[in-house]
Amino acid sequence: MFVKSVSYKEKERILLNAMSMAKPLAEKAEFQGSGVAPFVGKFGYPKVNVGLLAPPEVREDAFRFDAPTLWAKEKLPINDVVQLRSGLVQGKFESDVKRPDKLVSIAQEMAMAKRPVDLDVTLKSRPKVNISTDQWVAPMGPQARLQKAELAGNPRIHTKVQKYFDDTDIKAKEAVTELFGTVDENQLSRMLSVGVFGKQRKLVPTRWSITATDDMLGDHLLEGVKLLPEGEHKAYFGSHLGNYYLLLFFPEKWSYELFEMYTPSYTKSPVLEYSTDAEPFEGRKSYAEQCAGGFYTVRLALAEHMKGQKRQGSVLALRFITDEYVLPLGVWVTREATRNALSAKPITFASRELMLTYARQLARRKFGIDLNHILGKSWLLRRQGSSLKKWF
């Protein structure tokens, strides 16, 4: 049975609805709001735009505007996520990444705070209503150049966060890994982007800081995972917002390969479009160019799971992108979709062959995809085949 089809009209409807909801936000250039999060752009690097994101009013529930883990837990549909994000006004200013503007200190306070901080904002003009979406970050709403911003109260900052902010001798990676659990990866990437941690502090574009955070946390967890005993042949399957993951675990030392595929319902084409990257036990020496940030989100979720299960393994991860995913909402979707899959009850198999047969049948039945081409291209499976031949 194929996944439910969602037409292009649904995408258009969601965006028009969000634009309509955002229009009242463009009525004034001065407001007091709840500073939710900073955003650092990448264009013009090393001179970048830094944005302060806030609803144009003080709200008790303002934390919901930048809470991907909560959105996933509450199973918010795409329309609701877009509407939430379109309720934020972005006041932007330019800064050099190594010589930060004085307003960056406000962005740092916002990033470190336990909850959104009250913020007095003066823009140079009324915000321009626009809704932008991409595969890296959560959607963005109305924006304008920032003239002035001041904190209207003292932000509450966790003592451990304050400790790493004050200590300029600790590396950023140590701060990020030690704070994981006290705060989630979303807030860690916020703080990393505005230069809160490290010996040489600088602004980092938000899309880069998200991947850097996932990578550092994954590395840290895998140090322990690689010492664990090997698991079994297991398959996990689950999804979030039209992104489905089939995760095939093999009883071996850690290695990992990801294939990302657009289903026929998405592309309306018989040609299977995919991208792939892999990592051996020793780790990668270069950036995962094809799957980019999604590679590191899945890797982090796998490392979390293996640590919890006290077993390691090699994993062939298959992502099926369906037409249910009508708008890109950011790379957090892939992290949460993988976590959802791993929270489901797995199927255990007696052999590699039986598990691969299951994978082929599931892909054909649910998505209309013949997996034989993908499996034939798999570095991980070829390596296994080579090892079996040597053994025999």
C-alpha positions in Angstrom: 0.0 0.0 0.0 1.4 3.4 -1.0 1.8 6.4 1.3 -0.9 9.0 1.2 -0.4 11.6 -1.5 -0.4 15.3 -0.7 -0.7 17.7 -3.7 1.3 20.8 -4.5 -1.9 22.8 -3.5 -1.4 21.7 0.1 2.1 23.3 0.1 0.6 26.5 -1.4 -2.2 26.5 1.2 0.2 26.2 4.1 2.4 29.0 2.9 -0.5 31.4 2.1 -2.1 30.6 5.5 1.2 31.4 7.3 1.6 34.6 5.3 -1.9 35.7 6.3 -1.2 34.9 10.0 2.0 36.9 9.8 0.6 40.1 8.3 -0.4 41.7 11.6 3.3 41.4 12.7 4.3 43.9 10.0 2.2 46.8 11.6 4.9 48.2 13.9 8.6 48.7 14.0 8.9 48.9 17.8 7.7 46.3 20.3 8.5 44.4 23.5 8.6 40.7 22.9 10.0 37.4 24.2 13.5 36.8 22.7 13.4 33.2 21.7 16.6 32.5 19.8 19.4 34.0 17.7 20.0 33.1 14.1 23.3 33.5 12.2 23.3 33.5 8.4 26.0 32.3 6.1 25.9 34.7 3.2 28.6 37.3 3.0 30.9 35.3 5.4 33.0 36.4 7.3 30.5 39.3 7.5 27.2 37.7 8.3 23.7 38.7 9.3 22.7 38.0 12.9 19.1 37.8 13.8 17.2 38.1 17.0 14.0 36.1 16.8 11.0 37.1 18.9 7.2 37.2 18.8 6.2 40.9 19.0 4.7 40.5 22.4 5.7 39.0 25.8 4.3 35.4 25.9 4.5 32.7 28.6 4.6 30.0 25.9 7.2 31.7 23.8 9.6 28.7 24.2 7.3 26.8 21.9 8.5 28.9 18.9 11.9 27.2 18.9 11.5 23.7 20.3 11.9 20.9 17.7 12.1 18.1 20.3 8.7 19.3 21.8 7.2 19.6 18.3 8.1 16.0 17.6 6.9 14.8 20.9 3.5 16.5 20.4 3.4 15.3 16.7 2.8 18.8 15.4 1.9 18.7 11.7 3.8 20.7 9.1 1.1 23.4 9.0 1.4 24.0 12.8 5.2 24.2 12.8 5.1 26.8 9.9 2.5 28.8 11.7 4.5 28.9 14.9 7.7 30.0 13.1 5.8 32.6 11.1 4.9 34.2 14.4 8.5 35.3 15.0 9.9 38.6 13.9 13.6 38.6 13.0 15.5 41.8 13.7 18.8 41.6 11.7 22.2 43.3 12.0 25.5 42.7 10.4 28.6 41.5 12.2 32.1 40.2 11.5 32.4 36.6 12.8 35.7 37.3 14.6 35.0 40.9 15.7 31.4 40.7 16.9 29.1 43.7 17.0 28.1 44.8 20.5 24.5 43.4 19.9 26.0 39.9 19.7 26.1 40.0 23.5 22.3 40.1 23.6 22.2 37.2 21.1 24.5 35.2 23.5 22.2 36.0 26.5 19.2 34.8 24.5 21.0 31.6 23.5 22.1 30.7 27.1 18.8 31.6 28.9 16.7 28.8 30.3 13.5 30.5 29.0 12.9 33.3 26.5 13.9 36.7 27.7 12.0 40.0 27.6 13.4 42.2 24.8 12.8 45.8 23.7 13.2 46.0 19.9 13.4 48.9 17.6 13.5 48.1 13.9 14.6 50.4 11.1 11.3 49.8 9.3 8.2 47.7 9.6 9.0 44.0 9.0 8.7 42.6 5.5 6.3 39.6 5.5 7.9 36.6 4.0 8.0 32.9 4.9 11.3 31.1 4.0 11.9 27.4 4.4 14.9 25.2 3.7 16.3 21.7 4.6 18.7 23.1 7.2 16.8 25.3 9.7 13.3 25.8 10.9 11.1 28.2 8.8 11.6 32.0 9.1 8.9 34.6 9.3 8.9 38.5 8.9 12.2 40.3 9.1 13.7 43.8 9.1 17.0 45.5 9.9 17.5 46.0 13.6 18.2 49.6 14.9 18.3 48.9 18.6 17.7 46.0 21.1 17.8 45.9 24.9 17.1 43.2 27.4 14.1 44.2 29.6 15.1 41.8 32.4 17.9 39.5 33.6 17.9 36.1 31.8 18.1 33.0 34.0 21.1 30.9 32.9 21.9 27.4 34.1 25.0 27.4 36.4 26.7 24.8 34.2 26.1 26.9 31.1 27.5 30.0 32.9 30.5 28.0 33.9 31.5 27.1 30.4 30.7 30.7 29.2 33.1 32.1 31.8 35.9 29.6 31.2 37.7 30.7 28.0 40.3 27.9 28.4 37.8 25.0 27.7 37.4 23.8 24.1 34.0 24.2 22.5 33.7 20.4 22.0 34.2 19.7 25.7 31.6 22.3 26.7 29.0 20.9 24.2 29.5 17.3 25.2 29.5 18.0 29.0 26.3 20.1 28.7 24.4 17.6 26.6 21.6 16.3 28.9 21.5 19.6 30.8 20.3 21.2 27.6 19.3 19.6 24.3 21.1 19.7 21.0 18.9 22.6 19.7 20.0 25.0 22.5 23.6 23.8 22.2 23.7 24.6 18.5 22.2 28.1 19.3 25.0 28.8 21.8 27.7 27.5 19.5 26.5 29.7 16.7 26.9 32.9 18.7 30.3 32.2 20.1 29.4 31.2 23.7 32.0 28.4 24.0 35.6 27.8 23.2 39.1 29.3 23.3 38.7 31.2 20.1 35.1 32.4 20.1 33.4 33.5 16.9 30.1 33.6 15.2 29.2 30.4 13.3 26.3 30.3 10.7 23.4 28.4 12.3 23.3 25.7 9.7 27.0 24.9 10.3 26.6 25.0 14.1 23.7 22.5 13.9 25.8 19.9 12.1 28.9 20.7 14.2 26.8 20.0 17.3 25.4 16.7 16.0 28.9 15.7 14.9 30.6 16.5 18.2 27.9 14.7 20.3 28.0 11.7 17.9 31.8 11.4 18.2 31.6 11.6 22.0 28.9 8.9 22.3 30.6 6.6 19.8 33.8 6.6 21.9 31.9 4.5 24.4 29.7 2.6 21.9 32.8 1.2 20.1 33.8 -0.7 23.3 30.4 -2.4 23.7 29.6 -6.0 22.6 28.0 -6.6 19.3 24.2 -6.9 18.9 21.9 -8.9 16.6 20.3 -8.6 13.2 17.5 -6.2 13.9 15.3 -3.9 11.8 13.6 -0.7 13.0 11.0 1.3 11.1 9.4 4.6 11.8 8.8 8.1 10.6 8.1 11.8 11.2 6.3 14.2 8.9 6.6 12.0 5.9 10.2 11.0 6.4 10.4 7.2 6.9 13.5 5.4 8.2 14.3 1.7 7.8 17.3 1.0 10.0 19.0 -2.3 9.5 21.4 -3.4 12.3 24.1 -6.0 11.7 26.1 -7.8 14.5 29.4 -6.2 13.8 31.7 -3.4 14.9 30.3 0.1 14.4 30.0 1.3 10.9 27.2 3.3 9.2 25.8 4.0 5.8 22.9 6.3 4.9 20.9 6.3 1.7 18.3 9.1 1.2 15.7 8.3 -1.4 12.8 10.3 -2.9 9.8 8.0 -3.4 7.9 7.9 -6.8 5.0 9.6 -5.1 7.3 12.6 -4.4 9.2 12.9 -7.7 6.4 11.6 -10.0 9.2 9.9 -11.9 10.2 6.2 -12.4 13.9 7.1 -11.9 15.0 6.6 -8.3 16.8 9.6 -7.0 19.1 9.1 -4.0 22.2 10.3 -2.2 24.5 8.3 0.1 27.4 8.6 2.5 29.2 6.2 4.8 31.5 5.9 7.8 33.8 3.0 8.8 34.7 2.0 12.3 37.7 4.5 12.3 35.4 7.4 11.4 35.3 9.8 8.5 38.0 12.2 7.6 35.9 14.5 5.4 32.4 16.1 5.5 29.5 13.9 4.3 28.9 15.9 1.1 25.9 14.1 -0.4 23.7 13.6 2.7 25.1 16.7 4.4 23.6 17.6 7.8 21.1 14.7 7.7 24.0 12.2 7.9 25.0 13.6 11.3 21.5 13.8 12.7 20.9 10.1 12.0 24.4 9.2 13.3 23.7 11.0 16.6 20.3 9.2 17.1 22.0 5.8 16.3 24.8 6.5 18.8 22.2 7.5 21.5 20.3 4.2 20.9 23.4 2.0 21.0 24.5 3.5 24.2 21.1 2.9 25.7 21.0 -0.7 24.5 24.6 -1.4 25.5 25.3 -3.0 22.1 27.1 -1.8 19.0 26.6 -2.8 15.4 26.9 -1.7 11.8 23.8 0.1 10.5 22.4 0.5 7.0 20.0 3.4 7.3 17.4 3.9 4.5 15.4 7.2 4.4 12.3 7.3 2.2 11.2 10.9 1.5 7.5 10.9 0.6 5.1 13.6 -0.7 3.7 13.9 2.8 6.8 16.1 3.4 5.4 19.1 1.5 7.7 21.7 2.9 11.3 21.4 4.3 11.3 22.3 8.0 15.0 21.9 8.8 17.4 19.1 9.5 15.9 18.5 13.0 13.2 16.5 11.2 15.6 13.8 10.2 17.0 13.5 13.8 13.5 13.1 15.3 12.3 10.7 12.5 15.3 8.5 13.3 14.6 8.7 17.0 10.9 7.7 16.3 12.0 4.7 14.3 14.4 3.6 17.1 11.7 3.9 19.7 9.5 1.3 17.8 9.7 -2.4 18.6 12.3 -4.0 16.4 12.1 -7.2 14.3 14.9 -9.6 15.0 16.2 -11.9 12.3 18.2 -15.1 12.3 20.3 -14.0 9.3 21.5 -11.1 7.1 19.6 -12.6 4.1 16.3 -12.7 5.9 16.6 -9.1 7.0 17.5 -7.9 3.6 14.5 -9.8 2.1 12.3 -8.0 4.7 13.8 -4.7 3.6 13.1 -5.4 -0.1 9.5 -6.4 0.6 8.8 -3.4 2.8 10.2 -0.9 0.3 8.2 -2.4 -2.5 4.9 -2.7 -0.6 5.0 0.7 1.1 6.8 2.9 -1.3 6.8 1.1 -4.7 10.6 1.1 -4.6 12.9 -1.8 -5.9 15.7 -1.8 -3.3 18.0 -4.1 -5.3 19.8 -1.2 -7.0 20.4 0.5 -3.7 21.5 -2.6 -1.9 23.8 -3.4 -4.8 25.5 0.1 -4.4 25.9 -0.3 -0.6 29.5 0.0 0.6 28.5 -1.6 3.9 27.0 -4.7 2.3 29.9 -5.1 -0.2 32.4 -4.9 2.7 30.4 -7.6 4.5 30.4 -9.8 1.4 34.1 -9.4 1.1 34.7 -10.4 4.8 32.5 -13.5 4.4 34.4 -14.6 1.3 37.7 -14.2 3.3 36.3 -16.2 6.2 35.2 -19.1 4.0 
